[in-house]
Amino acid sequence: MTLLTASDILRKTEYEQSRPAFRRRIQVLKDKRRVLVGDHCSVHFECRETMRYQVQEMLRAEDSWNRPHAVADEFEAYNPLIPQKHELSATIMFEYETAEERSTYLPKFVGIDRHVWLHIGDTDPVLATFDRGQIDERGVSAVQYVKWILSPEQTEGLGRDGSVLRLRIDHPAYQAQAVVTEETRREIAGDPL
């Protein structure tokens, strides 16, 4: 997918005017791209539009439109999450309601980067590649950025109607799997792969 450039970003006034409709459209898109894996994990498959929204929202939250290099800084953070050829990119969220729960469970997830798999049809499973900035030997962040690098055969399988797409986590502290709905498979297969 094409990376974001300055021409993709609305200025503050223009964004504020269009934000309600833009947010509704992105929420519908995100809902189609979200997969629950067990009781405490959601996987959000990212695309160019979800990252464009993230950049706009960060500029808004920090009110940094006029700060030198603000847009470039956001691109540096979020453009790497836009999937490229033969890639799927996702944000994984380990969802626990309280700080106590997070401090209890997240340290147990050390090594999770060796336990998150994507299965596409009958092809070999693909291990997720984690952003190393979100994980260390003491614990993991509740939010993780991952990619799956697909073979041409896996990319083809992803695009095939009826192909079974499955997410699996087999970490000793968190074991769950989910079959991706056909609607979600079609949504992510519609990205330029």
Disulfide bonds with the S-S distance in Angstrom:
none
